[in-house]
Structures are given as C-alpha cells and as structure tokens.
C-alpha cells in the first residue's frame, strides 16, 4: 500500500484478525515526503481480558485520533483524544483498545519535527497528548474531527492538519527522511563509518542528525529494521534460521535471537504466535495475548 515501508508483513495470516481491522491508505502525493500512510481502525469484537495493544519498534512517528470510549455502560461517543508518538526503540504497550474508532497518520522516519514541531523529540519512546506539542491547535483539530460527517472526511481533516507545516518543505528540510532511508537500506552489517563516508558525512554528524530527527541512534535504527526483515522472512524460510540471519544482516543465528529478545522481549517465533491481529502490523501496531506463549 505504501512504498518502501519499514514493516510489510506481506505474508502474515490475516484471518487471525478479530479485534482491530485497519484500512490503510497512501497519503496525498504532495505529502508523501513526510507522511508514510493514513489509516482507520475500528472495533471488530471484544478483546480477551489478557489481550494487549502494542506499538512495534520503529523510526516512524504517529498522530492518532480516538473516539468513543468504552465504559461499563457501553460506548461514550462524546469522549475523544488525540495522541502523538515518536520513534520507538522496543515494543511498547498502548491504551488504544479503550476506544471504538481511530484514525491516524504514520509519519515518515526523519520527518517528525516537520509534522509534530520542534518538540517532536519529546515523543521518542512515548505516547503523549498532541496538545503537549501543538497546544490549542490540537483542541481545535479535535473539535473538527468530532464534527466530521464520515470516516473519509475525518481522515482528510487529520491528514491536512498533519501536513500543514510540511506541505512546502524544502529539499534540505526533507533530507533527514532520505538519511533514514539510506540507513534502512544499508546492508545489515554495514559499519557507520562506511555509511557516513557514502553519504559524505562524518560519523559524528551522521549520529547527531539521526538523534535530532529520529530520536534514535543510527545503530538502534538499523537493529529495529533488521527485526522487521526477520519477521517477513519467517514466512518464506520458516526454520531456516541460518539463511534468515544472513539475509537480514546478522552475523549468525545466535546474534539474531539475542537481538529479537532484546527488542521484542521474546524470540520471533514466540512473538508471532501471540499476535491476535496480524493485519494491524501493516501500521506498526500489534495486538497480542502473552498467555498464549
């Protein structure tokens, strides 16, 4: 659905999806330099008591509007919130299942400051109310979204708000997005010194620009994008751990397993066994049941 994503999971068994069903769309052409995807998710049944929503580790940021909070007496459609999230170093639990409807945008890795503003780094490894970054503008956006007559209009309002300050971004302002792509596309065993030389930068400049614009070090970003490759490869090369390790850029199988435990908190096979909504992985979101391990 979108070009060159960090997370594709193309061959996952979507029949397991039973809670949140995402509808993912490409952003308008004029905003694709800064927005990676737009999505809508809705409640599709009831989660089990031990089901948890989690964000995947990734370099992208998010803005998500949530409406219709579930209460002991049903759904309160007057309740809403808008949250923002930055780059994520590891799997992080989120409270999105408390709401019936969500629509959001996924920000291109490297473009968080253009979309969220100069305080975007404060959202790294966090999920914060958008008003902490946008102030009164976030409240005005919430009212507009609540008054939107349908799903398509709500998503359009959110996309235009997210792209307001980025629509006229210069080539120089978009350079962190290209920098993130260069690191993402580099061979898994590429040394920072080699990558920096290819980009015409010093290692120190590469690391500084990365931290300023993604909130992560380039090495950390390389590690989390390798995990995505592993989870994709599992479907075509199940059991071939040596082959998967080599294709994903690891030194060997033990290096792969250690990295997965460090970032996912478990082996990749055990992680996928707990996922209850494979479809939501398209937008870096997973619902899982740890009790199934």
C-alpha positions as CSV (number, residue, x, y, z in Angstrom):
1,X,0.0,0.0,0.0
2,X,2.9,2.3,0.6
3,X,6.3,2.4,-1.0
4,X,9.4,1.2,0.9
5,X,7.8,0.6,4.3
6,X,9.8,-0.4,7.3
7,X,7.2,-3.1,8.1
8,X,5.3,-5.0,5.5
9,X,4.5,-8.5,6.9
10,X,3.0,-9.3,3.4
11,X,2.5,-13.0,4.0
12,X,1.1,-12.9,7.5
13,X,-2.2,-14.8,8.1
14,X,-4.7,-12.0,8.3
15,X,-7.5,-14.5,9.2
16,X,-6.4,-14.2,12.8
17,X,-7.5,-10.6,12.9
18,X,-10.5,-10.3,15.2
19,X,-10.2,-7.1,17.2
20,X,-9.0,-4.1,15.2
21,X,-9.2,-4.2,11.4
22,X,-7.1,-1.4,9.8
23,X,-7.8,0.2,6.5
24,X,-4.5,1.7,5.3
25,X,-4.3,4.3,2.5
26,X,-1.5,6.1,0.8
27,X,-1.3,9.8,1.8
28,X,-1.8,12.6,-0.9
29,X,1.0,12.7,-3.3
30,X,2.0,16.2,-2.1
31,X,2.6,14.9,1.4
32,X,4.3,11.6,0.7
33,X,7.7,13.1,1.5
34,X,6.6,13.4,5.2
35,X,3.6,11.1,5.6
36,X,4.0,7.4,5.1
37,X,0.4,6.1,5.5
38,X,-3.1,7.1,6.6
39,X,-5.2,4.6,8.4
40,X,-8.6,3.9,10.1
41,X,-9.3,1.2,12.6
42,X,-12.5,0.1,14.3
43,X,-13.6,-2.3,17.0
44,X,-14.4,-5.7,15.4
45,X,-15.5,-7.6,18.5
46,X,-14.3,-7.8,22.1
47,X,-10.7,-8.4,23.1
48,X,-10.0,-11.0,25.7
49,X,-9.0,-9.9,29.2
50,X,-5.3,-10.5,28.6
51,X,-5.1,-9.0,25.1
52,X,-2.8,-6.0,24.8
53,X,-2.2,-3.4,22.2
54,X,1.4,-2.7,21.4
55,X,3.4,-0.4,19.1
56,X,6.2,-2.1,17.2
57,X,9.8,-0.7,17.5
58,X,10.3,1.6,14.5
59,X,11.6,5.0,13.4
60,X,8.2,6.4,12.3
61,X,6.0,8.8,14.4
62,X,2.2,8.9,14.7
63,X,-0.8,11.2,15.2
64,X,-3.9,9.2,16.2
65,X,-7.4,10.5,16.9
66,X,-9.5,8.2,19.1
67,X,-13.3,8.5,19.6
68,X,-16.0,6.6,21.5
69,X,-14.5,5.5,24.8
70,X,-15.8,2.2,26.1
71,X,-17.3,2.3,29.6
72,X,-19.1,-0.1,31.9
73,X,-22.4,1.2,30.4
74,X,-21.4,1.0,26.7
75,X,-19.7,3.5,24.4
76,X,-19.5,7.2,25.2
77,X,-19.2,8.8,21.8
78,X,-18.6,12.2,23.3
79,X,-15.2,11.1,24.6
80,X,-12.2,11.6,22.4
81,X,-8.5,12.3,22.5
82,X,-5.6,12.9,20.1
83,X,-2.2,11.4,20.8
84,X,1.2,11.6,19.2
85,X,4.1,9.1,19.3
86,X,7.7,9.3,18.2
87,X,10.2,6.7,17.2
88,X,10.1,3.6,19.3
89,X,13.1,1.5,20.4
90,X,11.2,-1.5,21.6
91,X,7.6,-2.9,21.9
92,X,5.5,-0.5,23.9
93,X,2.0,-1.1,25.3
94,X,-0.7,1.3,24.3
95,X,-4.2,2.0,25.5
96,X,-5.9,2.2,22.1
97,X,-8.4,-0.6,22.7
98,X,-10.3,1.7,25.1
99,X,-11.8,3.5,22.1
100,X,-14.2,2.3,19.3
101,X,-12.9,4.3,16.4
102,X,-9.4,5.5,15.5
103,X,-7.9,7.3,12.5
104,X,-4.3,8.3,12.2
105,X,-1.3,9.1,10.1
106,X,2.1,7.4,10.2
107,X,5.0,10.0,9.8
108,X,7.9,9.2,7.6
109,X,11.0,8.3,9.7
110,X,13.0,11.5,9.8
111,X,10.0,13.9,9.3
112,X,8.7,14.0,12.9
113,X,10.0,17.6,13.5
114,X,8.4,18.8,10.3
115,X,5.0,17.4,11.3
116,X,4.9,17.5,15.1
117,X,7.1,20.6,15.6
118,X,10.4,21.4,17.3
119,X,9.3,19.4,20.4
120,X,8.9,16.2,18.5
121,X,12.0,14.6,20.2
122,X,9.9,14.7,23.4
123,X,7.7,12.0,22.0
124,X,10.5,9.5,21.4
125,X,9.7,6.2,23.2
126,X,6.5,7.8,24.4
127,X,2.8,8.4,23.5
128,X,1.8,11.9,24.6
129,X,-1.4,14.0,24.2
130,X,-1.0,16.1,21.0
131,X,-1.8,19.2,22.9
132,X,1.7,18.9,24.6
133,X,3.2,19.5,21.1
134,X,0.6,21.7,19.4
135,X,-1.2,23.4,22.2
136,X,-4.6,24.9,21.4
137,X,-4.3,23.8,17.8
138,X,-4.7,20.2,18.9
139,X,-8.0,21.1,20.7
140,X,-9.3,22.8,17.6
141,X,-8.4,19.8,15.5
142,X,-10.3,17.5,17.9
143,X,-13.4,19.6,17.5
144,X,-13.1,19.4,13.7
145,X,-12.7,15.7,13.8
146,X,-15.7,15.2,16.1
147,X,-17.8,17.2,13.7
148,X,-16.6,15.3,10.6
149,X,-19.7,13.7,8.9
150,X,-18.0,10.5,8.0
151,X,-14.8,8.4,8.2
152,X,-13.3,9.8,4.9
153,X,-13.8,13.4,6.0
154,X,-12.3,12.8,9.4
155,X,-9.2,11.2,7.8
156,X,-8.9,14.1,5.3
157,X,-9.1,16.7,8.1
158,X,-6.4,14.8,10.1
159,X,-4.1,14.4,7.0
160,X,-4.3,18.1,6.1
161,X,-3.6,19.1,9.7
162,X,-0.6,16.8,9.9
163,X,0.8,18.2,6.6
164,X,0.0,21.8,7.2
165,X,3.6,22.9,8.1
166,X,5.3,20.3,5.9
167,X,3.5,20.8,2.6
168,X,6.1,23.4,1.5
169,X,9.1,21.7,3.0
170,X,12.3,22.4,1.2
171,X,14.7,19.7,-0.1
172,X,17.0,20.4,2.8
173,X,14.2,20.0,5.3
174,X,13.4,16.6,3.9
175,X,17.0,15.4,4.0
176,X,16.5,13.6,7.3
177,X,13.9,11.3,5.6
178,X,16.5,10.4,2.9
179,X,19.1,9.9,5.6
180,X,16.7,7.4,7.4
181,X,16.1,5.6,4.2
182,X,19.8,5.3,3.5
183,X,20.4,3.7,6.9
184,X,17.3,1.5,6.5
185,X,18.5,0.2,3.1
186,X,22.1,-0.3,4.1
187,X,23.3,-3.9,4.5
188,X,22.7,-5.2,8.0
189,X,26.4,-5.4,8.7
190,X,27.3,-2.0,7.3
191,X,29.6,0.0,9.6
192,X,28.6,3.5,10.5
193,X,32.0,4.8,9.2
194,X,31.3,3.2,5.7
195,X,27.8,4.5,5.6
196,X,28.8,8.0,6.7
197,X,31.5,8.1,4.0
198,X,29.0,7.1,1.3
199,X,26.7,9.9,2.4
200,X,29.6,12.5,2.6
201,X,29.2,12.9,6.3
202,X,31.4,12.3,9.4
203,X,30.3,9.6,11.8
204,X,29.6,12.3,14.4
205,X,27.5,14.3,12.0
206,X,25.5,11.2,11.0
207,X,24.8,10.3,14.6
208,X,23.9,13.9,15.5
209,X,21.5,14.3,12.6
210,X,19.9,11.0,13.4
211,X,19.3,11.7,17.0
212,X,18.0,15.2,16.3
213,X,15.5,14.0,13.6
214,X,14.6,10.4,14.6
215,X,15.3,10.4,18.3
216,X,17.3,7.2,17.8
217,X,20.9,6.4,17.1
218,X,21.6,5.1,13.6
219,X,22.7,1.8,15.1
220,X,19.5,1.4,17.0
221,X,17.5,2.1,13.9
222,X,19.5,-0.5,12.0
223,X,18.7,-3.0,14.7
224,X,14.9,-2.5,14.6
225,X,14.7,-2.5,10.8
226,X,16.6,-5.9,10.8
227,X,13.9,-7.3,13.1
228,X,11.3,-6.3,10.5
229,X,13.2,-8.2,7.9
230,X,13.4,-11.3,10.2
231,X,9.6,-11.4,10.7
232,X,9.0,-11.0,7.0
233,X,11.4,-13.8,6.1
234,X,10.0,-16.2,8.6
235,X,7.0,-16.8,6.2
236,X,9.1,-17.8,3.2
237,X,12.0,-19.5,5.0
238,X,10.5,-20.9,8.2
239,X,13.0,-22.9,10.2
240,X,16.0,-21.7,8.1
241,X,17.5,-19.6,10.8
242,X,21.0,-19.5,9.3
243,X,19.5,-18.3,6.0
244,X,17.3,-15.8,7.7
245,X,20.1,-14.4,9.8
246,X,22.3,-14.0,6.7
247,X,19.6,-12.3,4.6
248,X,18.6,-9.9,7.5
249,X,22.2,-8.9,8.0
250,X,23.1,-10.8,11.2
251,X,26.5,-12.4,11.9
252,X,24.8,-15.7,12.8
253,X,21.7,-17.2,14.2
254,X,22.6,-16.5,17.9
255,X,23.1,-12.8,17.0
256,X,19.6,-12.8,15.5
257,X,17.9,-14.5,18.5
258,X,19.7,-12.2,21.0
259,X,18.6,-9.1,19.1
260,X,15.0,-10.3,19.0
261,X,14.9,-11.0,22.7
262,X,16.4,-7.6,23.4
263,X,13.9,-5.6,21.3
264,X,10.8,-7.8,21.1
265,X,11.2,-9.4,24.5
266,X,10.9,-12.9,23.1
267,X,12.0,-15.0,20.1
268,X,10.5,-14.0,16.7
269,X,8.5,-17.3,16.5
270,X,7.0,-16.9,20.0
271,X,6.3,-13.2,19.2
272,X,4.3,-14.1,16.1
273,X,2.4,-17.0,18.0
274,X,1.0,-14.4,20.4
275,X,-0.3,-12.0,17.8
276,X,-4.1,-11.9,17.5
277,X,-4.4,-9.3,14.8
278,X,-1.8,-9.8,12.1
279,X,-3.5,-7.2,9.8
280,X,-2.7,-4.3,12.2
281,X,1.1,-5.0,11.7
282,X,0.7,-3.0,8.5
283,X,0.7,0.2,10.6
284,X,3.2,-0.9,13.2
285,X,0.5,-1.9,15.7
286,X,0.1,-5.4,17.2
287,X,-2.5,-6.9,19.5
288,X,-1.2,-10.0,21.3
289,X,-2.0,-12.4,24.1
290,X,1.1,-13.2,26.2
291,X,-0.8,-16.0,27.8
292,X,-0.6,-18.0,24.6
293,X,3.1,-18.4,24.9
